Amino acid sequence: MIRIGLTKEQKEQEIIKYLNNKNINKIYCFFFKKFYTKYNIGNKNIEYIEYSDIEKYKYFYRLLEEITEDSLIIIDECMRASNRNKLTYNCAHHYLNQSPHRIIFEYFPIIENYEDFMILLNFENKGKYKGKPFEFSHLKAEDIKMIKRTIPMKIKNVRTTRFMKERYEREKNLLFKLLGNQDPDTIPRNLHLLTGDFKKEHIKEKTAVARNNRFRFKNVVSYTNINKISEESEILVVDFHYRRLNFNDFLKTMKNIKEFEFLSTSLPVDKFYAKSYIEWKERCEEIYDKADVYQ
């Protein structure tokens, strides 16, 4: 079974409900370190294995020997890469093959694109879905339920001066000139940091999130320190993280926010990142619309 968008308490309810209907002798919970959750499910024997340990030899052969058809495997927030053939996933599939009992928890249905959902379906039944492309019909073919988790973005435009536009063009031209054999994606990443610098005077009131700690304001945190933000805070995004997964992690951590505000100049790179988020949100919403959701 696959469950999307559940809180810790809701996950516990699903686990307990499953255990009440099955004869399980041990639970193996594979988790990602940022989202480690210790479940209160009575006196059941449960072992927690961190995501990075899934492929390690000291776990691999022991788990293959220990996991039986009476074991329950929980895959908890382990969709960490879009490559369906990632070694960590392949090792997890070996464990999953040992038992028919599995629960897959993930907060969002995808990392970036529709195809990411096939990672979760491979956890559920790799033999059935190996190599197959994503189709919306798959959402009804398995025991899948979701809670809609998309966070609206409010765009707050800041005045873009002639100086900002000229500086932006100079930086863009310089970045292209110096690119050489580097990844071309570094250009929008660096330009987005520059436009973030233009917003400095607008970030002194609300709790703000930026890609790094360059502002040195007490109310501004980086994506590596988002655990310092109160879940009740009004959030201002200065820079988007250039990796969708990291921005998704930020949204997972801030479970109680109803929306966030993005400070945007009129410069192209800010529009690019805002549009990218809107398109990701629309993909998630289309999946929710075609799946079974909790009422």
C-alpha positions in Angstrom: 0.0 0.0 0.0 1.1 3.5 -0.8 0.1 6.5 1.4 0.9 10.1 0.4 0.9 13.2 2.5 0.3 11.7 5.9 1.4 13.2 9.3 3.2 11.1 11.9 0.0 10.4 13.7 -1.8 9.3 10.5 1.1 7.1 9.6 0.9 5.4 13.0 -2.8 4.8 12.5 -2.2 3.1 9.1 0.6 0.9 10.6 -1.6 -0.1 13.6 -4.5 -0.9 11.3 -2.3 -3.0 9.1 -0.8 -4.9 12.1 -4.3 -5.6 13.5 -5.1 -7.5 10.3 -1.9 -9.4 9.7 0.4 -11.8 11.6 3.7 -9.8 11.6 6.7 -10.9 13.7 9.0 -8.0 13.0 8.9 -4.5 11.3 11.8 -3.1 9.3 11.4 0.7 8.8 13.7 2.3 6.1 13.8 6.0 6.6 15.6 9.2 5.5 17.5 10.9 8.2 15.9 14.3 7.8 12.5 12.8 8.5 13.3 10.1 11.1 10.1 9.2 13.0 9.9 6.8 15.9 6.5 5.2 15.8 4.4 4.5 18.9 2.8 1.2 17.9 2.9 -0.8 21.1 5.4 -3.6 21.8 6.0 -4.7 18.2 9.6 -5.4 17.4 10.7 -2.6 14.9 14.2 -2.0 13.5 15.0 1.4 11.9 17.5 1.5 9.0 18.6 4.8 7.6 18.4 5.4 3.8 22.2 5.6 3.3 22.6 2.2 5.1 20.3 0.4 2.7 23.0 -0.5 0.3 25.8 -1.3 2.8 27.1 -4.8 3.0 26.8 -5.0 6.8 23.0 -4.6 6.5 22.4 -6.1 3.1 23.2 -9.8 3.7 21.8 -9.8 7.2 18.5 -8.3 6.2 18.2 -10.7 3.2 18.5 -13.5 5.7 16.3 -12.1 8.4 13.4 -10.6 6.4 10.7 -13.2 5.9 7.1 -13.4 4.6 6.0 -12.6 8.2 7.9 -9.3 8.2 6.4 -5.8 7.5 8.6 -3.4 5.5 8.0 0.3 5.8 9.5 2.6 3.2 9.3 6.0 5.0 10.2 9.1 2.9 12.8 7.3 0.8 12.2 8.8 -2.6 15.5 10.7 -2.8 16.5 10.6 -6.5 14.7 10.4 -9.8 16.9 7.6 -11.1 14.7 4.5 -10.8 17.8 2.3 -11.2 19.7 3.9 -8.3 21.7 1.3 -6.3 19.9 2.2 -3.0 16.5 1.5 -4.7 17.7 -1.8 -6.2 18.9 -2.9 -2.7 15.5 -1.9 -1.2 13.8 -4.0 -3.9 15.7 -7.1 -2.8 14.4 -6.6 0.8 10.9 -6.0 -0.5 11.0 -9.2 -2.5 11.4 -11.1 0.8 7.9 -10.2 2.1 4.4 -9.4 0.7 3.9 -6.9 3.5 4.9 -3.3 2.7 3.7 0.2 3.4 5.2 3.1 1.4 5.0 6.5 2.9 5.9 9.7 1.0 4.8 13.3 1.6 4.6 14.4 -2.0 3.7 12.1 -4.9 6.7 13.2 -7.0 10.1 14.9 -6.7 9.8 16.9 -10.0 8.0 15.0 -12.8 5.2 12.4 -13.2 7.7 9.6 -13.8 9.0 9.9 -10.2 5.8 8.2 -9.0 7.0 5.0 -10.7 9.7 4.8 -8.0 6.9 4.3 -5.4 5.1 1.8 -7.6 8.4 -0.1 -8.0 8.6 -0.3 -4.2 5.1 -1.6 -4.2 5.5 -4.1 -7.1 8.7 -3.9 -9.2 7.9 -7.0 -11.1 4.7 -5.4 -12.4 6.0 -1.9 -13.1 9.7 -2.3 -14.0 10.5 -0.2 -17.0 7.0 1.0 -17.5 6.2 4.7 -18.0 3.9 6.6 -15.8 0.2 6.5 -16.6 -2.6 8.0 -14.5 -4.4 4.6 -14.6 -1.7 3.2 -12.3 -3.1 5.4 -9.5 -6.2 3.2 -9.4 -4.4 -0.1 -10.0 -3.0 -0.4 -6.4 -3.9 0.4 -2.9 -3.0 4.1 -3.0 -4.5 6.9 -1.0 -3.4 10.5 -0.7 -3.9 13.7 1.2 -3.5 16.8 -0.9 -0.3 18.6 0.1 0.4 21.6 -2.2 1.3 24.9 -0.7 0.1 28.0 -2.6 2.7 30.6 -3.5 1.9 34.3 -3.3 4.3 36.5 -5.3 5.3 39.8 -3.9 7.0 42.0 -6.5 9.8 44.3 -5.6 10.8 47.4 -7.6 13.4 46.6 -10.1 15.7 49.5 -10.9 17.7 50.3 -13.9 20.8 49.6 -11.9 19.5 46.1 -11.1 18.7 45.3 -14.8 22.2 46.5 -15.9 24.0 44.6 -13.2 22.0 41.5 -14.1 22.9 41.7 -17.8 26.6 42.2 -17.0 26.6 39.2 -14.7 24.7 37.1 -17.2 27.2 37.9 -20.0 30.1 37.2 -17.7 28.8 33.9 -16.6 28.3 32.8 -20.2 31.8 34.0 -21.1 33.3 32.0 -18.3 31.1 28.9 -18.6 33.5 26.7 -20.6 32.8 23.0 -19.8 30.8 23.8 -16.7 27.2 22.8 -16.2 25.1 25.5 -17.9 22.6 25.1 -15.0 25.1 27.1 -12.9 24.1 30.2 -14.8 20.5 30.5 -13.5 21.6 29.4 -10.0 24.1 32.2 -9.8 21.8 34.8 -11.3 19.1 33.8 -8.8 21.6 34.5 -6.0 22.2 37.9 -7.5 18.5 38.8 -7.7 18.2 37.7 -4.1 20.9 40.2 -3.1 18.6 42.9 -4.7 15.9 42.0 -2.2 17.9 42.6 1.0 16.0 45.7 2.1 12.7 43.8 1.9 13.5 40.9 4.2 13.8 42.4 7.7 10.3 41.8 8.9 9.2 38.2 8.3 11.0 34.9 8.7 12.8 34.5 5.4 14.5 31.5 3.7 17.5 32.0 1.4 19.9 29.6 -0.3 22.8 30.4 2.0 23.7 32.6 5.1 25.0 35.6 3.2 22.5 38.1 4.7 23.4 37.5 8.3 20.0 38.6 9.6 18.5 36.7 12.6 15.2 36.3 10.8 16.9 34.7 7.7 17.7 31.0 7.6 19.2 28.8 4.9 17.7 25.6 3.6 20.2 23.6 5.7 18.8 25.2 8.9 15.1 25.1 8.2 14.5 23.2 11.5 15.1 26.5 13.3 11.9 28.0 11.8 8.7 27.8 13.8 6.0 26.0 11.9 3.6 28.8 12.7 5.8 31.5 11.0 4.8 33.4 8.0 7.5 32.4 5.4 9.1 34.7 2.9 11.2 32.9 0.2 14.1 35.1 -1.0 15.8 32.4 -3.2 14.4 29.1 -4.3 16.7 26.2 -3.8 18.0 25.1 -7.2 17.2 21.5 -6.4 13.5 20.6 -6.3 14.1 17.9 -3.7 15.6 20.4 -1.3 12.8 22.8 -1.7 10.3 19.9 -1.2 12.2 19.0 2.0 11.6 22.6 3.2 7.9 22.3 2.5 7.8 18.9 4.3 9.4 20.5 7.3 7.0 23.4 7.4 3.9 21.2 7.5 1.6 23.8 9.1 2.1 26.7 6.6 -0.9 27.5 4.5 1.1 29.5 1.9 4.5 31.1 1.4 5.4 34.4 -0.2 8.1 34.7 -2.8 9.9 38.0 -3.3 10.3 38.5 -7.0 12.1 41.1 -9.1 10.9 41.5 -12.7 14.1 39.8 -13.9 13.9 36.6 -16.0 15.5 34.2 -13.5 13.0 35.0 -10.7 10.2 34.5 -13.2 11.8 31.2 -14.2 11.9 29.8 -10.6 8.4 31.0 -9.8 7.0 29.4 -13.0 8.9 26.1 -12.2 7.2 25.9 -8.8 3.8 26.6 -10.2 4.3 23.9 -12.8 5.4 21.4 -10.1 2.4 22.2 -8.0 0.1 21.7 -11.0 1.6 18.3 -11.7 1.0 17.3 -8.1 -2.6 18.5 -8.2 -3.3 16.6 -11.3 -2.1 13.4 -9.6 -4.3 14.2 -6.6 -7.3 14.8 -8.8 -7.0 11.4 -10.4 -6.1 9.4 -7.2 -8.2 8.2 -4.2 -7.9 10.9 -1.6 -8.8 10.9 2.1 -12.1 12.6 2.8 
